[in-house]
């Protein structure tokens, strides 16, 4: 079976690990939830958010050996990746969802800036 070619994400990826984001689109039960980014996947344009987009895996019990220790069995709930376009950054200063603009600090380095309160994010 041949794999489909997946094009590389070409948008600007300004979200980072440990950022707090809010889900703005997608499943009804996930919309409006806030969570911290666990992992970013810039090549695919996806993020993994804690407590959002939970996937359930059914794991059968296996016999434990020396090579494979006892693993968790039954229903295993793990967060699955979702598109970065479906989440929006929450500003740590004003606690509002905001788009990210790039600003130049006094020492000349580029940094992320909140468009609502105009404060530097990091």
BELZIWO-V799474 format. One record per helix or strand. SS is the DSSP state (h for helix, s for strand). FROM is the first residue (numbers start at 1). TO is the last residue. Records with the same first field share a line. If there is no record, write none. Layout:
SS->FROM-TO ; FROM-TO
//
This chain:
s->20-23 ; 34-41 ; 46-49 ; 54-59 ; 74-79 ; 82-83 ; 87-90 ; 97-98 ; 100-104 ; 110-114 ; 120-120
h->84-86
//
